[in-house]
């Protein structure tokens, strides 16, 4: 019996020396795929990514290569793009550096896959999509949260009709980020709190909520957003105090095309008293569910208690006991790795793909509209972007 055909795909990985790029994209995605022997396709062939790491710090790149068994790195992006063996370009740089690099890759005929936000402005993000489409290269944006186990279980409930008509959705995301004034070091970089450096939780998280809402609950017709800088001063990596100029919290209400109402609180200035750093509660006419990063619990109408408001006596109902855990009906892999495998199968085998740079542009658009709503203190409509 002949061994399966191996499709080796040269992948330029630009900007993976940062925390997310190293941990999620390099180690838990590309290295994990290589360790498992590649990606097995429907026809029995194998796709094997062959990464070359690109960045500005040669020492960091060398250390990553040595630690993870990678043989190629360079500080010369143009040279990597000129190599015909490299067919995919991945960008995890800071957002301000992304547009020029992605356009270079498209001009060289590379398929492109990007972290989000895909650009600084919605106009730039949409232009990236049009440029890639016109060039005929396959393209995509990271939308990792769709493959979190908790959200996969939630999507299964939605698709089964469990909720009946979905009425409302409430999302809570965030945690306390230490300001560095005391003995505990901050766990996020200082640029996150500097508007001039591209920081802010609105720009960081609304692009996530856009694809989560669209893929699970439907299109967004309008929104109202209130941002806040709750913590006014923090301490940077050099131990210097600085004034925060970017929002650390956002309170956003979305009206969906279906009429359902979605509200998301996002904050780096909140202490967690819930089951996970992200929880999403969905209420429908027939049932409700609460999903976290990994788990999901549900309550059908037949198990819904009938409470009566009486603050003078202790409630006889133990509300948490009326919910059932949605089982782990499948083996869940790292969400970033799942999407990497999907994109590489799209590139090599032309398998279906629904996460193009157009979706990235929609995320940036929603961020701009959120900031516009905050500035105007008003509801704003969400125009269709096609």
Secondary structure, 3 states (H helix, E strand, C coil): CCCCCEEEEEEEEECCCCHHHHHHHHHHHHHHHHHCCCEECCCCCEEEEEEEEECCCHHHHHHHHHHHCCCCEECCHHHHHHCCCEEEEEECCCHHHHHHHHHHHHHCCCEEEECCCCCCCHHHHHHHHHHHHHHCCCEEECCHHHHCHHHHHHHHHHHHCCCCCEEEEEEEEECECCCCCCCCCCCCCHHHHCHHHCCCHHHHHHHHHHHHHHHHCCCEEEEEEEEECCCCEEECCCCCEEECCCCCEEEEEEEECCCCEEEEEEECECCCCCCCCEEEEEEECCEEEEECCCCEEEEEHHHCCCCCCCCCCCCCCCHHHHCEECCCCCCCCCHHHHHHHHHHHHHHHCCCCCCCHHHHHHHHHHHHHHHHHHHHCCCEECCCCC
